[in-house]
Amino acid sequence: INDFSYLHTNCFELSIYVGCDKYPHESELPEEWENNRESLIVFMEQVHRGIKGIVKDAHGKGIPNAVISVEGVNHDVRTGR
């Protein structure tokens, strides 16, 4: 579903797996957190990188369904309605 959402709705979803056990026992969770804490925090900080903004016309009104293309990226996105 993650690929479908990205390609067809511009919603970027991620599933992150930190081990092979889908349902670890609660006693294992503190160790799992400590093993992955720093990398997960750095990953969350990275969401603030890149291009972001609002597409507006000359009067400051949002432009629905505007196509946004970035050279070198083979995936256009559209603004919301």
C-alpha positions as CSV (number, residue, x, y, z in Angstrom):
1,I,0.0,0.0,0.0
2,N,2.9,2.4,0.6
3,D,3.9,2.5,-3.1
4,F,0.3,2.9,-4.2
5,S,-0.2,5.8,-1.8
6,Y,3.0,7.6,-3.0
7,L,2.3,7.1,-6.7
8,H,-1.5,7.9,-6.6
9,T,-2.1,10.2,-3.7
10,N,1.3,11.9,-3.0
11,C,1.1,10.5,0.5
12,F,4.5,9.1,1.5
13,E,4.0,6.3,4.0
14,L,6.7,4.1,5.6
15,S,6.8,0.8,7.4
16,I,9.9,0.4,9.5
17,Y,10.9,-3.0,10.8
18,V,13.6,-3.2,13.4
19,G,13.7,-6.9,13.9
20,C,12.3,-10.2,12.7
21,D,9.8,-10.6,15.5
22,K,6.5,-8.9,14.6
23,Y,5.2,-9.1,18.2
24,P,8.1,-9.0,20.6
25,H,7.4,-9.5,24.3
26,E,6.9,-6.3,26.2
27,S,10.0,-7.1,28.3
28,E,12.1,-6.8,25.1
29,L,10.8,-3.4,24.1
30,P,13.1,-1.2,26.2
31,E,16.2,-2.9,24.6
32,E,14.7,-2.6,21.1
33,W,14.1,1.1,21.7
34,E,17.7,1.7,23.0
35,N,19.1,-0.3,20.0
36,N,17.2,1.9,17.5
37,R,16.5,5.2,19.4
38,E,19.3,7.4,17.8
39,S,18.7,6.2,14.3
40,L,14.9,6.7,14.5
41,I,15.3,10.2,16.0
42,V,17.8,11.2,13.2
43,F,15.4,9.7,10.6
44,M,12.5,11.8,12.0
45,E,14.6,15.0,11.9
46,Q,15.2,14.4,8.2
47,V,11.6,15.0,7.3
48,H,12.3,18.7,7.6
49,R,14.7,18.6,4.6
50,G,13.6,19.1,1.0
51,I,11.2,21.3,-0.8
52,K,8.0,22.4,0.8
53,G,5.5,25.2,0.4
54,I,2.2,26.3,-0.9
55,V,1.5,26.9,-4.6
56,K,-0.4,30.2,-5.0
57,D,-1.5,32.5,-7.8
58,A,-0.7,36.2,-8.1
59,H,-3.5,37.0,-5.7
60,G,-2.3,34.6,-3.0
61,K,-5.0,32.1,-3.6
62,G,-4.0,28.4,-3.6
63,I,-3.9,26.6,-7.0
64,P,-5.7,23.3,-6.9
65,N,-4.3,20.4,-8.9
66,A,-1.1,22.2,-9.9
67,V,1.6,19.9,-11.2
68,I,5.0,20.1,-9.5
69,S,8.0,18.7,-11.3
70,V,11.5,18.5,-10.1
71,E,14.3,18.0,-12.6
72,G,16.0,14.6,-12.1
73,V,13.0,13.1,-10.2
74,N,10.7,10.9,-12.2
75,H,7.6,11.5,-10.2
76,D,5.4,14.6,-10.5
77,V,3.1,15.6,-7.6
78,R,-0.1,17.6,-7.6
79,T,-1.4,20.1,-5.1
80,G,-4.6,19.3,-3.3
81,R,-8.1,20.4,-4.3
